[in-house]
Amino acid sequence: MATKLELDIHDLMSALRTTPHIEGHGVWDQKQTTLVGDTYLMIDDAFAVCNLSVRLFQPFVSKIVRRDFITLQYLQRTGTYFHHLAGRVHEFSSGSVNMTVADTSVTEIRSLRSDAAVNPSRALSMHIARDHLVQSFGLRPDLWREDYQTAFFNGRDNTLSMSVQLTAEMWGVLDSLIDCQLDEPIRTSYMRIKAIELLLLTVVELNNYERPQGRFALGPDKRDQKLIDVAARIYRRELANPPSIDELANRTGLNRNKLTAGFRAAFGVTPAEYSRSFRLQWGSEKLSQGATIAQAAAEAGYDSVPAFGRAYRQQFGRVPSRKIIRE
């Protein structure tokens, strides 16, 4: 039997005004029998973020009471969510951001991933006042079709559910938020800046919803192409500790075959070859800036100078050498 959870956004915001950072198990599930790991952070008086990278121990049904707040839910690696709104069921899965405009909604997780109790989901939600989203962050509901506009501005009497695919830029910012290990007080400032960046990227996509240049409701092939872009950005961002192809598959939701085929189609090389080439280019640039060979090797993700030297010679046809910078 699924556990029932309930969250009132106005109560949450009141609590955050006293304590801007709250460990979520005190909000959702005091016995920690359903989920463990979520945290809440106030961005400003009308905007809060919840890190939903949680371990799940059993299916659950959660009720959110919003009134004049709107929820944005970002799903990187999760099970399938079912949103119950006005008698309709909306299904959401990994790789998407979903906006819910409703006085009250119910979210249901019917079955868990096999590793849900061990490996946390990767998700994040935002709760932001409707007027704040429009006036301070530039959302343009007037660009949407008429029934969406009506539902957005009359959330108590109407409900609205919109979904767009995560862009590569959103994915990278989500990684920064979910994986942030900075110490305070830098961590809170960093998280607030990144949350605003993620919201602005989302507003751009929502403003293009159902317009010719918009990127909503992508078919499977287009969605896979976007995730190849995400995977490439992960390689470029994590030079010193590149993920294995299995780790990359887990993070993007694409299996090994799709990753390999996708990289060959987009870049003409395998994922490993793409990562190695980019890391060696980075190492070469560091050498040209005066770094030692050991420094360049470490930044390019090589455990030893000889291994870096062999790969460098294979890539460029010469051994690595440090450029001496003279004043």
C-alpha positions in Angstrom: 0.0 0.0 0.0 1.4 3.4 -1.0 2.2 6.0 1.7 0.3 9.2 1.5 2.3 12.5 1.9 1.1 16.1 1.8 2.8 19.4 1.4 1.3 22.9 1.6 3.5 25.3 -0.2 2.4 28.3 1.9 3.3 26.4 5.1 6.7 25.5 3.5 7.4 29.1 2.6 6.5 30.2 6.1 8.9 27.7 7.5 11.7 28.7 5.1 11.4 32.3 6.1 12.5 31.2 9.6 15.0 28.5 8.5 16.0 29.1 4.8 17.4 25.5 4.5 15.3 22.5 5.7 16.1 18.8 5.6 13.1 17.4 3.7 12.4 14.3 5.8 11.1 16.7 8.5 8.6 18.0 5.9 7.5 14.9 4.1 8.0 11.8 6.1 9.1 12.0 9.7 9.5 8.3 10.0 11.7 8.2 6.9 9.9 5.1 5.7 9.2 6.4 2.2 11.9 8.8 1.1 15.2 10.1 2.5 17.5 12.8 1.1 15.4 15.7 -0.1 16.2 19.3 1.1 14.5 22.6 0.7 16.1 26.0 0.1 14.5 29.4 -0.1 15.7 31.4 -3.1 13.6 34.5 -2.3 10.3 35.2 -0.5 8.3 33.7 -3.3 10.6 31.1 -4.7 11.8 27.8 -3.2 13.8 24.8 -4.5 13.6 21.2 -3.4 16.4 18.7 -4.2 14.4 15.5 -4.9 17.5 13.3 -5.2 16.0 10.8 -2.8 16.2 7.1 -2.0 12.7 5.6 -2.2 11.6 2.7 -0.1 8.0 2.2 -1.2 5.5 3.6 -3.6 3.7 6.8 -2.5 1.0 9.3 -3.3 1.8 12.9 -2.6 -0.6 15.8 -2.4 0.6 19.4 -3.0 -1.5 22.3 -2.1 -0.3 25.4 -4.0 -3.1 28.1 -4.3 -1.1 30.9 -6.0 2.1 29.0 -6.4 3.3 27.0 -9.5 5.4 23.9 -9.5 8.2 23.0 -11.9 9.5 19.5 -11.6 12.8 18.5 -13.3 13.3 14.8 -13.8 16.8 13.5 -14.7 16.7 9.9 -13.5 13.5 8.8 -11.9 10.7 6.3 -12.2 7.5 7.3 -14.0 5.4 9.9 -12.2 1.6 10.2 -12.6 0.0 13.6 -12.0 -3.7 13.6 -11.2 -5.3 16.9 -12.3 -9.0 17.6 -12.7 -9.9 14.0 -13.4 -7.1 13.5 -15.9 -3.8 11.6 -15.5 -0.6 13.0 -16.9 2.4 10.7 -17.2 5.9 12.1 -16.9 9.3 10.4 -17.1 13.0 11.1 -17.1 14.5 13.9 -19.3 11.7 16.4 -18.9 10.6 19.4 -16.9 6.9 19.7 -16.1 4.9 22.7 -15.0 1.8 22.3 -12.9 -0.7 25.1 -12.4 -3.4 23.9 -10.0 -4.7 24.8 -6.6 -4.1 21.1 -5.6 -2.6 18.2 -7.4 -1.7 14.6 -6.6 1.4 12.8 -7.7 1.7 9.0 -7.7 4.6 6.7 -7.9 3.1 3.3 -8.6 6.2 1.2 -8.8 9.8 1.8 -7.9 13.0 1.3 -9.8 14.8 -1.9 -8.8 17.6 0.1 -7.2 15.5 3.0 -5.8 16.4 2.3 -2.2 20.1 2.3 -3.0 20.7 4.7 -5.9 18.9 8.0 -5.4 16.6 9.5 -8.1 17.9 12.6 -9.7 15.2 15.2 -9.7 14.5 18.8 -8.5 11.3 20.8 -8.0 10.7 24.5 -7.8 7.7 26.3 -6.2 7.3 29.9 -7.3 4.5 32.4 -7.0 2.6 32.8 -10.3 3.0 36.7 -10.5 6.6 36.4 -9.5 7.3 34.0 -12.4 5.7 36.4 -14.9 6.9 39.8 -13.5 10.4 38.9 -12.3 11.5 36.0 -14.6 9.8 36.9 -17.9 7.3 34.0 -18.4 5.0 35.0 -21.3 1.7 33.1 -21.0 0.3 35.5 -23.5 2.3 33.6 -26.2 0.3 30.4 -25.5 -3.0 29.4 -26.9 -6.1 30.8 -25.3 -7.1 27.9 -23.1 -3.6 27.6 -21.6 -3.6 31.4 -20.8 -7.0 31.0 -19.1 -5.8 28.1 -17.1 -2.6 29.8 -16.1 -4.2 32.9 -14.8 -7.1 31.1 -13.1 -5.3 28.3 -11.4 -7.9 27.8 -8.7 -10.7 27.2 -11.2 -8.6 25.6 -14.0 -5.6 23.3 -14.1 -2.7 23.3 -16.5 0.1 20.7 -17.0 2.8 21.5 -19.5 6.0 19.5 -20.3 9.1 20.2 -22.3 12.3 18.2 -22.7 15.4 19.1 -20.7 17.9 20.9 -22.8 21.6 20.1 -22.5 22.1 23.5 -20.8 19.3 22.6 -18.2 20.9 19.2 -17.7 24.3 20.7 -16.8 22.7 23.2 -14.4 20.7 20.4 -12.8 24.0 18.4 -12.3 25.5 21.5 -10.6 22.5 21.8 -8.2 22.1 18.1 -7.4 25.8 17.3 -7.0 26.9 20.5 -5.2 29.4 19.7 -2.5 30.5 23.3 -1.6 30.8 24.4 2.0 28.7 27.1 3.5 28.2 30.0 3.1 29.3 29.6 -0.6 27.0 26.6 -1.1 23.8 28.5 -0.5 24.8 31.5 -2.7 25.9 29.1 -5.4 22.6 27.1 -5.2 20.5 30.3 -5.4 22.4 31.5 -8.5 22.1 28.2 -10.2 18.4 27.8 -9.4 17.7 31.2 -11.0 19.8 30.2 -14.1 17.8 26.9 -14.4 14.5 28.8 -14.1 15.5 31.3 -16.8 16.5 28.5 -19.2 13.1 26.9 -18.5 11.2 30.1 -19.1 12.9 30.3 -22.6 11.6 26.9 -23.4 8.1 27.5 -22.0 7.8 30.8 -23.9 8.4 28.8 -27.1 5.8 26.2 -26.2 3.8 25.1 -29.3 5.5 27.7 -31.4 7.5 26.8 -34.6 10.9 27.4 -32.9 9.9 25.6 -29.7 11.3 22.2 -28.7 8.4 20.5 -27.0 7.0 17.0 -27.5 10.1 15.6 -29.3 9.9 12.2 -30.9 12.2 9.4 -29.7 14.9 10.1 -32.3 15.1 13.8 -31.6 15.0 13.2 -27.8 17.9 10.7 -28.2 19.9 13.3 -30.2 19.4 15.8 -27.4 20.7 13.3 -24.9 23.8 12.7 -27.0 24.4 16.4 -26.7 24.0 16.1 -23.0 26.5 13.2 -22.9 29.0 15.2 -24.9 28.7 18.1 -22.5 29.3 15.8 -19.5 32.5 14.6 -21.1 33.6 18.2 -21.8 32.8 19.3 -18.3 34.3 16.4 -16.4 37.7 16.2 -18.0 39.7 15.1 -14.9 37.4 12.2 -14.1 35.4 11.2 -17.2 32.6 8.8 -16.6 32.7 5.3 -18.0 30.2 4.5 -20.8 28.1 2.6 -18.2 28.0 5.6 -15.9 27.1 7.9 -18.8 24.3 5.5 -19.9 23.0 5.6 -16.3 23.1 9.4 -16.1 21.5 10.0 -19.5 19.0 7.1 -19.7 20.5 6.0 -23.0 21.9 2.4 -23.3 25.4 1.7 -24.5 24.4 0.9 -28.0 22.4 4.1 -28.4 25.3 6.1 -27.0 27.8 4.6 -29.3 25.6 4.9 -32.4 24.6 8.4 -31.4 28.3 9.6 -31.0 29.2 8.0 -34.3 26.4 9.8 -36.0 27.0 13.1 -34.4 30.8 13.2 -34.2 32.1 10.3 -36.2 33.8 8.6 -33.2 32.9 6.5 -30.2 32.1 8.1 -26.9 35.6 7.0 -25.5 37.3 8.5 -28.6 35.4 11.7 -28.2 36.3 12.0 -24.6 40.0 11.2 -25.2 40.3 13.7 -28.1 38.8 16.5 -26.1 40.9 15.8 -23.0 44.1 15.7 -25.0 43.2 19.0 -26.7 42.7 20.5 -23.2 46.0 19.1 -22.1 47.7 20.6 -25.1 46.2 24.0 -24.4 47.4 23.8 -20.8 50.9 23.0 -22.0 50.8 26.0 -24.3 49.9 28.2 -21.3 53.0 27.0 -19.3 51.6 24.1 -17.3 53.9 21.2 -16.5 53.4 17.9 -18.2 52.2 16.4 -14.9 49.7 19.2 -14.4 48.4 18.9 -17.9 48.1 15.1 -17.5 46.2 15.4 -14.3 43.7 18.0 -15.6 43.2 15.8 -18.7 42.2 12.8 -16.6 45.4 10.8 -16.8 46.8 9.0 -13.8 50.4 9.0 -15.0 52.6 11.1 -17.2 53.7 8.1 -19.3 50.1 7.2 -20.1 49.4 10.9 -21.0 52.6 10.9 -23.2 51.6 7.8 -25.2 48.0 9.1 -25.8 49.4 12.6 -26.7 51.8 11.2 -29.2 49.1 9.0 -30.8 46.9 12.1 -31.1 49.3 14.7 -32.3 52.3 12.7 -33.6 54.7 14.3 -31.1 55.6 14.0 -27.5 54.1 16.6 -25.1 56.4 19.5 -24.1 55.9 22.4 -21.8 56.0 25.9 -23.3 58.3 28.2 -21.4 56.6 31.5 -20.9 59.0 34.5 -20.7 58.1 37.9 -19.6 
